[in-house]
Amino acid sequence: MEFEFPWPMSQGEWLAWSSAVVTVLFGLILMFLPRISLRILRLQPFETKPEAVAEARSTMSGFYLGLGLCCILLAQPLLYMALGFSWILTAFGRMISMLSDHGNKPYNWIWLLVALVLGALPLTFTFGLVP
């Protein structure tokens, strides 16, 4: 059995693949630079609670890396759909927080737009909006 890297062939695949690459990059940053990542996310672990850093390395980075790498290595439309819906639901959660937690700040608006774009890229390919 041979394994070939599924390189994107169409414009839509490139959009979906780009979202997966950014997702993997976020996962790598969370995995190998958890303290800096938490600072960027405006989270601060207590020095007496190293579990917070472990959470960034494991749970947070694991989902980003797992789903992103599956999308890149397998290039299946349903995986790209899962990636897109994951980012859209991330944006939805941020919107709920902005409305109910008094989080209507520029930081949240920027990350809301990032999540919406990263969700829209694979979904436009999956739903055939971009060939």
N, C-alpha and C positions, 0 to 999 in steps of 0.2 A: 504494500500500500504506500503510495507516494503522497506526500503532503506538499501542496503548492500554496503559497501565500496568495489569497484572493485580493488582487489589486483592484481598486475601484475602476470601473469602465465608463460609467456615465456621469453626467453632472449631478444627478440625484444621489448616486452612490458616493460621490465625493463629498457632498454635503453631510450625509449620514456618517461617513467615515471620519470627517473632520470633527463632528460632535463626539464620536467615540474616542478620538485621539485626545481631545481636550479633557474628557472624562478620565482617561488613563493618566494624563499629566496631573490632574487634581489628586488622583489616588496615589501617585508616586510622591507628590509633595506631602500629602498627609502621612504616608508610610515612613518616609525618611527624614522629614523635617516637621515632626508633629508639634513642637513648641512654637515654631514660627507659624505654622498653619493655624494653630489655635489663636495666636495673637492676631493674625489676619482676619479670622472669623470673630474677633472680639470676645474670645473666651479665655479664661485664665484658670488653669488648674492650681489647686493649693499645693504647696511644696510637700505637705504631709500626705497628699493623696496622689500617688503616681498612677493610680488606676485611670485617671482622666487622660493621661498621655497614652496609656494602653488602649483606651477607647478610640482615640484618634487613629492610632496605628492599625487597630484591628477592625472594628465595626465600620468606622467611617471610610477608611481607605479600602477595606475589603470589598465593599459593594461597588465603589467606583472602579477599582481595578478589575474585579470579576466580570462585571457587565461590559465594561469598556473593552477588555481584552477578548471576550467572547464575540463581541461585535466585529472587532478588527480581524480576528483569526478565522471566523466562520462566515461572516458577511451574509447572514440570513435576514430577510426582511422582517420576520417576527422578532428577532433579537433587536433590530433597529427600532421596531415599534415599542418594545419594552424600554429601551433607552429613552426614546422620546417621551413616553408616558411618565417615566420616572422623573425626568426633568420638569415636565409640565406639573406633576403633582408636587414637586419641590417648590415651584413657583406659587402654586395654590396655597401651600402651607405658609409661605412667606407672606402672601396677601392676607391670609387669616390673621397672622401675627401683626401685620401692619394695622389691621382694622381693630383687633380686640386687645392687643397688648401695648397700644400707644407706640408702635414702632414705625411711625411714618417719618422716617429719616432718610437722608440721601443715600446712606450706605445700603439700606434695604431696597431702595429703588434701583440702585445699580445692580445688585445681585438678583433682583427680580427680573430685570431685563436680560441678564446673562442666562438665567435659568430658562426664560422663555425662548431665547434664541437657540440655546443648546437643545431644547425640546422640539422646537419647530424644524430644525435641520433634518433630523432623521424621519420625522413624521411626514414632511413634504415628499420625501422619497418613498416611504412606505405606502402612502395613500395615492401615489402616482401623480402628484401635483407638479413634480419636476422629473422629467424622464431620466 
